[in-house]
Amino acid sequence: MKTLILLFAIFSSSFCFSQNLENYKTQYPKDDVITLSLNNHIDITESNGSLSIKETVVKKDYYLTNQKLSHANESVSFNTFNSIESIDAFTENEDSKNNVSNFENLDVIRNGIFFADQKKKIFSFPNVKEGSTTTLTYEKSISDPHFLPSFIISDTTPIETAELSVSFPNNVDVAYTTFNLEAIDSNFEIIKDKNKTTYKWTLNSVPKINSNYDFHPLYYIPQVFVYIKSYTNEGSVHPILSDAAGLYAWYKSLILNINSTDQTELKHTTLDLIKNVNSEEDKIKKIYYYVQRVINYIAFEDGLNGFIPRDAFNIYSNKYGDCKDMANLLNEMLHYAGIDSYLTWIGTRERPYSYIDLPTPMTDNHMITAVKVNNEYLFLDATAKYLGYGFPSPFIQGKEALIGLSNTDFKIIKVPEVPASLNSMNITSELELDNETLIGHHQANLTGYEKLYMHHKLERKDNDDIGFLESALQFGKKRTLIKDVVYKNIELEKDTLLIDFKTETERYIKRIENNIYIQPHLNFSLKSEIVKNEKKDFDKEIKYKYQKSFITTLSIPEEYELQTIPQNSEFNHPDFNFQIRYNVSEDSKILQIEKYITVNTLKVEVKSINDWNSFIKAFNKASKQSIVLSNQ
């Protein structure tokens, strides 16, 4: 009888196991791994005037197939502000449990970061196969109350249920801000007892991160941020991050003692640099371009040193630094020149937060220098090596800047979006026929961000890359030879970059009987800008507003006459448009083609995606039209 009961239990367990697996496969037909549960809890306690903060995470994954066993390779990040106190991980199968026995610490290498204090503990779950459940549990200690962990729910697996919570004593004032919870099934509750309050969020059926976002995922994924506004001990209130003023007060406290070494040499260099320069704006330009040219940008992230600029003279002497170092050096030199300038904190367009909604270090990730010229603030970013004076970096357009005016005063000002007219590419072309070859002489004028990005492309250019300009200017055809390239005004201080070049395009002219068919459009701007179906549910990001013009003059051979020219075409939308016009000279021996493109937005919203695609299709179609010459 005991044997029968045991066999029945084993059979029932096996049946339930198989049934459970099949149910999940049906529910998640496109997934190999799902997260059954994610529990993330922050516990805040106060004792004798100091705070203790612990974070505990428990995560369970379930493997539906054998196809993505790479998920068994896991890691837990940590840094100066949060250390791992304990960690446990194991795999459960129908008939076994296997613990992870080897955890290894590894430095995190991030693109563009020369040194960072970010590390991770890596490990692999053992014996993972179809039907396996893996469990990861760890506890972290948070050393600085300004850096409470964020609940940013993004993973490559869907999550059945996520529970996020923070508990704190009644003498600690905790605030929270949420993003994108309205897009999922979520519930929030406040649990109070005599001495403690708990905020708890329950999220159900959280989808895995979408690879089709055009903007950064932070614009879309569920997020909960909790932060400590202040705490009270023995009647005294200790502010932490009460609001934007509290954040600024903390930032200012970090930089009170910078530039404490002897700065005399730096001051002399500044005064020599601006000697015989009269206007204030010319002085600013001189110093700005000097820092751009002389100091090499190298990123550092090292605990609080990731927030505190290094000594200005040391940056000047060593000739390298990160964004805050270069901002500090530029700010210090401007002060020596008698210019009112200010260190400024800002978040790039990757971070969709404001200082009012989220007054924490999560809101910004960059530092620049602000100056006031003609009653307007200009935002100077010397890390952008080829950025023209007066232009903010393209990736901070429209973002809030926290300008530090004094030890107590600050301003929050939105960085302007640079008008399309200031970011221009204008190419004038003279074309003529030489038997079966289309001969061209061209001059490209680039300003603003068009100039900036061309400089970056030139910096990375391989000397043997003969097709460079074709891709960089989006100009030419498969059989176009670009030659005799001359770059002018390449210096940082020049507002317009000039590129003079010649082309020979073969097999581009079709002769049929007595007629010649020519496609005179050599540019292919916008050719690949169609938003594909899978991306239509998300806004399209535009790096910067711009205008492009292509003025082409085609000489008609004496023995030929213009027989057919395409109709003029255009597309008009408030945020994007184009016009193509064909003009014939009085003697019909010169055809001029004027093509203009304007994109006047940094975001194509979902509701306008179809209009955008119509714009691109209409432009591409119009750019394929041929002209016909006849010698009859």
N, C-alpha and C positions, 0 to 999 in steps of 0.2 A: 504493500500500500504506500509506504514512504517513497519507494522508487517511482511509482506511478505519479505521485504528487510532484516529485522533483522533476520528472520528465515533462509534466504538464506546465510547471512553472517556467522551465527553460523554453518550451515551445511557445508559451504565451509571450514571454519576454522577446523572443526572436521575432514573433509575428508583429508585436507592437512596434518594435524597432524598425522592421521593414515597412510597416504601414506608415509610420511617422515620416520616414525618409521619402516615400512615394508622395505623401501629402505635400511635403515641402517642395518636391520637384514639380508638382502640378502648380503650386502657388507661385513658384519662381522659376519658370521654364528657361529663362535666359541666363540664370546665375549658377555659378559653380560653388560659391560660398556665400552664406548669409551670416549676419550677426544676430543671434537670438536675443541677446540682452546686453545693454551697456549701462552700467551704474557708475556715476561720477559724483562724488560727494566731497565738499569742502567743509571742514570743521574749524571754526575760529573760537579761540578761547582767550581770555584776558586774565593776567595775574600780575599783581604788583606793578602795574603801569606798563606792562609789555604784552604784546600779542603773540600768540602761538597759532600757526596755521598749518593744517594737515590736509592733504588731498588723498582720497582713496578711490581707486578705479578698479572695477571688476568687469571684464568683458568675456562673453562666450560666443564663439563662432561655431558654425555647423557646416560640414562639408557635404555637399549634395552630389559631387562627382569627384573623379580623380584628375580632372583636367587642370585645376589651378592650385596645385600643391605648393606653389611658390608663396601662397598666403601663410604657409606654416613658418616662413621666415619672418620673425617679428622684431620690433625694437620699441624701446621706451626712451624718449628724449629727456634730457635734464641739462641744467646749466648752473651758473653761479647762484641764481635766485631760487632754484628748486632742486633739491637733492633727493635721490631715491633712498628711502629708509629700509624698505623691504620689498621683495618681489618673489612671486611664486607663479609657476606656469605648469600645466600638465595637459595631456591628451587622454580622452576617454573614448574607448571603443566598446562594442557590445560585451566583450569578455575581458577587458583589460584596462588598466590605468597606468600611464607612463609619465613620470615627472621630468621636467627639464632640469638638467644637472649642470649645464655650462652656460654662464652668462658672461659676455665679453664687452668691455667698454671700448667705444670707438669715437674718434673725433668726427664731427659732421663737417664735410666739405661742401660749401655752397658756392655756386657760380658768382664770381665777382667779389667774394669775400676773402681777403688775404689771411685774416686771422679772426676766429670766432671762438667764444667759450662754449658754444653749443656742442653737446656730446650726446651719445645714445648708447644704451645697453642693448646689445643684439643677442639673439638666441633663435633656436629652431625647435618647434614642437616635434617630438618624436612620434614615429608610427602613425602618421596621418594618412588617412585613406577615405574613400567614400563612406559616409556615415559617421565619421569621427566628430567629436565635440572637443574644442580646445578652450581652455579657461586661463585667462591671464588676470592676476591680481597684483597690484602694487600700491605702495604708499609713498607719498612725497612730503617733504618738509619745505615750506615756503619761508624764506628768510627775510623777505622785504614785503611789507603789507601793500606797497604800491603795485605789486605784481601778482595779484590774485590770478590763478589760472582761468583761462577763458573756456567756455563750453562751445566749441566750434565743431558742429556735427557734420563731418565730411569723411567719407570713406569710399573705398572702391567696392564695398559690399552694401546691400540694403540692410537696414536695421529694423528688426521686429519691434523692439521697445527700448527706449532710452529714458533713464531716470537721472535727472540732474538736480542737485540740491546743495544748499549751503545752510549751515547752522551757526548761530552766533548768539552770544549772551546779550541781554537787554541793554547793557551799557555800551554796545557797539552798534553804530548806525551804518547799515549796509544798504546800498542802492543796487538797482539792476536795470539793464537795458536789453531788449531783445530785438532780433532782426529775423525776418522771413519765417516766423512761426505760423503766420496766417496761411501759409501755403501747405501746411501739413496738419494732421490730427494731433493737437496738443492740449494739455490741461495744466493750469497753474493753481497751486494752493499754498496757503500760509498756515503753518502749524505752530501754535504757541503753547508753551507751558509756563510754569512759574518763573523760570530763570532763562529760558532759551526760546529763540524763534528760528523756524526753518522755512526757507523758501524752496518749493519743490516744483519742478517741471516734469511732466510725463509726455514723451513724444512717441507716437505710434506710427508704424509703417513709414519710416524715413527712407526715401529713395537713395540709391548710391549716387555718388557725385557724377555729374553729367559732363561728358567730354566735349560737348558742343557749345559750351559757354564761350562767348566772344570776350565779354568783360571777365574780370577776375572772379573766381567762384564765390568770394566773399559777398558779392552782390546778390547771391541767390541762396546759399546754403543756410540752414537753421543755425542761429547763434544766440547764446545767452551770455551776457557779461555781467558779472557781479563785482562791485568794488566797495571798499570801505571809505565812507565819507569822513568818519571821525570815531573816536571812542572816548569815554569818560572814566577818569580814575581819581578818586578822592576829591570830587568836585571840579577837577580841571578837565577841560575839553582838549583833546589832542587831535588836530585836523590831519587828515591824510589826503583824500581826493574829494573834497566837498563839492567842487564845481570847477569851471574853467579857471577861476581865480586861484583855487587850491592847486590845480595842476601847474599853473604858471609859478606859483610861489615855490613849489617843490623843484621845478626846473631851475628857477633862479638860484635856489640854495645850492644846487650842484655846481654852478659856474661862478660863484662869488670869488673863488681864489685862483681862477685861471690867470695866465700871463703874469705870474709872480716873479719870473726870472728877469734878468736885465734885458730890456728890449731896445737898448740904445742903437745897436747896429741896424735893427729893423726900422727904427724911426729915421735914421740917416738915409737908408736906402729909399724909403718912401719920399722924403723931401727931395732927394736927388732926382727921383723919377718924375716928380711934378714941377721941377724947376723950370721956370719960364712958361708954365701953363697957367693961363689966367682964369678961365671960366671954371666954375665948380663942376659942371657936367663933364668937361674935358678931363679934369682931375680924376673923377670917378672912372671914366673910361680907361685912362692910363693905368690905374691901379687894378681894375677888373681884368683887363687883358694881360697885365703882368702876371697875376696869380694864375690865370688860365694857362698861360704859356710856360711858366716856370715850375709850377707845382704839379706833380703827378698824383692822380687820384688812386688811392689804394684803400679798400674798405677794411675796417676793423670793428669787431663786436666782442667786447670783453667786459661782462658785468656792467657795473655802473660806468666804467670807462667807455662803454658804448653810448653813453649819454653826455659825457663830459668832454668838451673839446680839449685837445692837447695844446700845450704852450705854443703861442704864436711864433716866437722866435725859433723854437725847435722845428716847427713845420717849415719855416723859411729856410733854416739851416739844412735840414735833411732833404728838402725838396720833395716831400711826399706827405700825404695825409688823406683822411676820409672826408665825408661831406661836412661834418661839424668842424673838423680841423681847418678846412679851407674856408669855411664861413667865418671862423674866428680870425684867421689870418687876414682875410679881406676886410673884416670889420675893424680890426686893430689898425691896419694901414690907412683906412679911410678916416679913422679918428685922428691919426697923426697929420692927415692932410686937412683937418678942420671940417670934415664932413660929418653930419649927423647920420649915423647908420646904426642898424640894430640887428642883433642875432634873432633869427626867426625860425620857429619850429613849424613843420608842415607834414602832412601825409600825402603820399603820391596817389594817383588815381586808382591804384590797386586797393586802397582802403576807403570804403564808402561811408566814412563816419564823420561826424562833426564834433567840435569841442563842446557844444551845448548838450548834445545827446549822449556823448561818451567822453567825459573829461578824464581820460586815462592815457597812459603811454601807448595804448593800442591805436589811438587815433592818428598818430604821426610816426613816420619812419625816415625823416629827412630833415636836414637843417640847411638854411641858406642865409643870405644877408639882405636886408631891406634898406633902401634909402628913399628919402622923400625929395622928389624933383618936381618943381612947378606944381606943388600942392597935390601930387600923386605919388603913391608908393611904387617904386620899381623893385622887382625881385631879382637879385643877382645870384646866379648859381655857377660858381667857377668850376664845379666838377664837370659841367658840360663843356668840354674843351673848345668846341667850335661855335658855341651859342653866342649870337650877336648881343651886343649891349642893348638893354631895354626889353629883351625877351625873357619871359620866365621859361623854365624848362617845360617842354611839351607835356611831361607827365604830371605837372602840378596845376595845369590850367583848370580853373573852376573850383579849386580846392581852397579850404580855409587856411589862412596863414596866421600863426600866433606870433605877433611881433612884440618883442620885449623892449618897451620904451625906457623903463627904469627898474629899480629894485622892486617896485610895487605896481607900476602901471604897465598895461599891455593893451594891444588892440587885436581884435580878430577881424581880418579883412579877407574877402574872397579874391583870389588871384584872377585877373581877367582872362578871358579866352581871346587869343590873338586873332584878329580879323583875317579872313581868307585872303584879302588883298595884299597882306604883308608876307604871306607864304606863297610865293609864286614861282612857277617855272614857265618861262617864255622861250620858245624855240622858233627862230625864223629860218626858213629854208629856201634855197634857190635850186631848182631842179631843171635838168635838161636831158634830152635823149641823145645817146651815142650808140647807134645801131640797136643792139638788144640790151643795152645797159642804161640804167637810170643813174645819172651822175648828180650828186648833191653836195652843196656847201651849206653848212649850218652853224648857227651860233645860239647857244643856250645861255640864258640869264636866270640865275637862281637866287632867291632872297629868302630871308627868314628860316623857317624850319626845313624848307626844301634845300636851302644851302647847308644847313646843319647836317642833315642826313647824308647829303652828297659828300661832305667832308669826312664823315665817319666811314662811308664806303671807300673813299679814296685811301683812308688810313689803313684799311684792311686789304686793299687791292694787291693782288699778286702782280708783279712786274710783267709776267708773261701772259697775263689774262687779256687776250686780244678782244674778247667779247665783253669786256667790262662795261663800256658805255651802253651797249645794247640793253643789258639788264638794269643798269643804274638809272638810265633815262627812260627806259621802256621805249626804245626807239630803234627801228630797223626791222628787217625781215630775215628769214632763214638764210638767204643768200646775199645778205648785206655785208659788205666789207667796210668797216669804219677805220679811217686812217688819218694821218696828219693832225693828231689831237694836240691842242694847245690850251693849257689852263692859265687863266689870268685872274688877277685880284684874289689870289689864294690866301693872302694874309688874313689873320684873325680879324683885324680892324676893318676890313673892307665889307661893305654892306651887300655887295652883289658879286657872286662868283660867276665868271664868264668861262665858257667852254666852246672853243672853236674847233670844228672837225669837218671832215669830208667823208662822203660815202659813195660806194659803187654797188648798185643792186642789180644782180643779173637774173635772167629768166623771170623778170617781173613785168615784162612787156609782151603782150600777145599780138601777133600779126595774123589777121584772118582776111585773106584776099587783099583789098585795098585799105583796110581799116587797121588801126592800132588801138588796142584796149590797154588802159593804164589804170592801176589803183594808186593814186597819188598820196595816200595816207601812210606815212612811215611810222608814226607813233602807235603804240598799242596800250596806252594808259587805260585802266579800268577793265582790261580784257578778262581778268580772272576774279573780278569783284562780285560775281553773282553769289547771293546767299543761298546755300544749298538747303534742300527741304528739311533736313534734320536740325538745321540751325535756325529755322524760321520762328521758333518759339522764344527766341532770346534777342535782346537788343544787339545791334552791331556797333562795335566800337570803332571810332575814327580817331586816329592819333592827333590830328590837327586839321583845322580848316585850311583850305587851299584854293588857289586859282591856277589854272594852266591854260596857256594859249599856244597855238601852233599856226603860224602864218607862213604859208607855203606859196611860192611863186614858181609856176611851171612855164618854161619857154616853149612855144609851139614851133616846130621846124617850118622853114619857109614853104616846103612843098606840101605841107599838111594844113588842114583846116579843122577847127573844132566842130565836130558834128553833134555830140551829145555830152551834156554835163548833168550830173545829178541835181535833183531839186534841193533847195535849202531845207535844212531840218533843225528841229529843236525839241527840247523837253524841259518843261518848267515845273518845278516843285519849290516850295519855300526853302527847303534845306539843300537842294541839289538841282543843277540844271546844266544843259549844254546848248550851244548853238553852232551850226556849221553853215557857212555861207560861201557861195561861189560867185566870183566877180570876173568879168571878161573885159580886157582893155578895148579901146575904141577900134584898134586895128585887128582885134581878135588874135593877136599873137602872144598875149600874156594871160594866163589864167591864175588868179589869186584865190587861194582857199583859206578862209579864216575859220579856225576851230577854237572854241572857248569852253572850258569846263570850270564849274564852281561847285565846291562842296562846302556848305556853310553850317556844319553842325559837328559836334563831337560824338553824337550818338544818333543812330537811326533806330527809332523805337519800333517795337514789334508791329504796331499798327501801320507802320510805313514801310515795312520790309518788302511787300509786294510792289509798292511804288518804286522803291530802290531797284528792285530787279528789273522792272519795266524800263527804268532809266538806263541801266547798264545794257540791256538788250537793244534798246533803241540806239544807243551810242555805238555799240559794236556793229550793228547792222549798217548804220550810216557810214561808218568808217571803212566798210568793205565795198562801197560804191565805186564804180569805174567811170572814167571818162573815155570818150571815143574820138579818135582823130581819123580823118579821111583825106586821101590825096586825089579824090575824084574831082 
